[in-house]
Amino acid sequence: MNKRRLVLVVHDVRSAHNVGSILRSADGFGVNCVYLSGYTPYPAMVNDKRLPHIAKRATEQIAKTALGAEKTFRWRHQADIFELIPKLKKEGYLLAALEQTGRALRLPEFKTKDDIALIVGSEIGGIKPDLLKAVDIHLAIPMLGGKESFNVSIASAVALYHLRWYKL
């Protein structure tokens, strides 16, 4: 296993069930932290500013698929991703967007020694153009069947597996 630092940024993902699944996978792949940004739901936290019933509902929905990872795994809520990006760059992360774009590298061909901050986005619209411009690299998972993409939780797990286990 490579020892690089690996963080995941989950931006504008609407499904709490996807968030729970992503937290569980991130825990399994030894991700250092998951940042939940934009309108992505997040579990209840200390000094939570949401109405109690909203925080409770999000926490319960996330817990259905996280199976405890929401309590034991390191995650952070960061509402504004454009405040998070400079912080991650300053900490030395290569910012990689998992998105099918014209400049995207195929994930199996991507190799680096850098610490990586992987960004995944909305289930329907993907990652918005202004965010794609702010990252260092675009990565895409090659698709072989009739569908154009995987569910965001599956795509996250596939990418995290590659980024954690490939050998240089």
C-alpha positions in Angstrom: 0.0 0.0 0.0 1.3 3.5 -0.8 1.5 5.9 2.1 0.4 9.0 0.4 -2.1 11.3 2.1 -5.5 10.9 0.5 -8.6 13.1 1.1 -11.9 13.1 -0.5 -14.1 16.1 -1.1 -17.8 15.3 -1.7 -19.4 18.4 -3.2 -23.1 19.0 -3.9 -24.1 15.3 -3.6 -27.8 15.3 -2.6 -28.3 11.8 -1.4 -27.6 11.1 2.3 -27.4 7.4 1.4 -24.6 8.1 -1.1 -22.8 10.1 1.6 -23.1 7.2 4.0 -21.7 4.8 1.5 -18.9 7.1 0.6 -17.9 7.5 4.3 -17.9 3.7 4.7 -15.7 3.2 1.6 -13.3 6.1 2.6 -12.8 4.4 5.9 -12.1 1.1 4.2 -9.5 2.7 1.9 -7.7 4.6 4.6 -8.7 8.0 3.5 -7.3 10.7 5.8 -10.5 12.8 5.8 -13.7 13.4 3.9 -14.8 16.9 3.4 -18.6 17.4 2.8 -19.2 20.6 1.0 -21.9 22.6 -0.8 -25.3 21.2 -0.2 -24.0 17.7 0.6 -25.8 16.4 3.7 -23.7 15.7 6.8 -24.1 14.1 10.2 -24.9 16.1 13.3 -21.8 17.8 14.7 -20.7 19.9 17.7 -22.0 23.5 17.3 -24.3 22.4 14.5 -26.2 25.4 13.2 -29.0 23.5 11.5 -32.4 23.0 13.1 -32.2 19.9 15.3 -34.8 17.9 13.3 -32.9 18.6 10.1 -29.6 17.5 11.6 -31.2 14.4 13.1 -32.8 13.4 9.8 -29.6 13.7 7.8 -27.7 11.8 10.5 -30.2 8.9 10.5 -30.2 8.7 6.7 -26.4 8.7 6.4 -26.2 6.1 9.2 -28.3 3.6 7.1 -25.4 3.1 4.7 -22.4 4.3 6.7 -23.0 1.6 9.3 -21.1 3.5 12.0 -18.4 5.1 9.9 -20.1 8.5 10.4 -19.2 8.2 14.1 -15.7 6.7 13.8 -14.3 8.1 10.6 -12.7 11.6 10.3 -15.0 13.9 8.3 -15.4 17.7 8.2 -18.2 19.9 6.9 -16.9 22.8 4.7 -19.8 24.7 3.2 -17.8 26.7 0.7 -15.5 24.5 -1.4 -13.7 27.6 -2.7 -12.5 28.3 0.8 -11.3 24.6 1.1 -9.4 24.5 -2.2 -6.6 27.0 -1.3 -6.2 25.3 2.1 -5.7 21.9 0.4 -3.3 23.4 -2.1 -1.3 25.0 0.7 -1.2 21.6 2.5 0.5 20.2 -0.6 -2.4 18.2 -2.2 -2.8 17.7 -5.9 -6.4 18.5 -6.6 -8.1 15.9 -8.8 -11.7 16.1 -10.1 -13.3 12.8 -10.9 -15.3 13.9 -14.0 -15.6 13.0 -17.6 -14.2 15.9 -19.5 -12.3 16.4 -22.7 -9.0 16.8 -20.8 -9.6 13.9 -18.3 -7.0 11.2 -17.9 -8.2 7.7 -17.7 -7.9 6.6 -14.1 -5.9 3.4 -14.7 -3.3 5.4 -16.5 -2.9 8.0 -13.8 0.2 7.7 -11.5 1.7 10.2 -9.1 3.7 10.3 -5.9 1.8 13.4 -4.8 -0.7 13.5 -1.9 -4.2 13.7 -3.5 -7.4 15.5 -2.8 -10.1 13.8 -4.9 -13.2 15.8 -5.6 -16.5 14.1 -6.6 -19.7 16.0 -7.4 -23.4 16.0 -8.0 -25.1 12.7 -9.0 -26.9 14.4 -11.9 -24.8 17.4 -13.1 -21.3 16.3 -12.0 -18.8 18.9 -11.1 -19.5 22.5 -12.2 -17.2 24.2 -14.7 -15.9 26.8 -12.2 -14.8 24.1 -9.9 -13.2 22.1 -12.7 -11.1 25.1 -13.6 -9.8 25.4 -10.0 -8.3 21.9 -9.9 -5.0 20.5 -11.1 -6.2 17.4 -13.0 -9.4 15.7 -14.3 -9.7 11.9 -14.0 -12.3 9.6 -15.6 -13.2 6.0 -15.1 -13.4 4.2 -18.4 -16.9 2.8 -19.1 -17.4 -0.4 -21.1 -21.1 -0.9 -21.0 -24.0 1.2 -22.3 -24.2 3.5 -19.3 -22.0 6.7 -19.3 -21.2 6.8 -15.6 -21.3 5.1 -12.2 -23.3 6.2 -9.2 -21.1 8.7 -7.2 -20.6 6.3 -4.3 -19.4 3.6 -6.7 -17.2 5.9 -8.7 -15.7 7.2 -5.5 -14.9 3.7 -4.3 -13.3 2.7 -7.6 -11.1 5.9 -7.7 -10.1 5.5 -4.0 -9.1 1.9 -4.6 -6.9 2.9 -7.5 -5.4 5.9 -5.7 -4.7 3.8 -2.6 -3.3 0.6 -4.1 -1.5 1.4 -7.4 2.2 1.0 -7.4 4.5 3.5 -9.1 
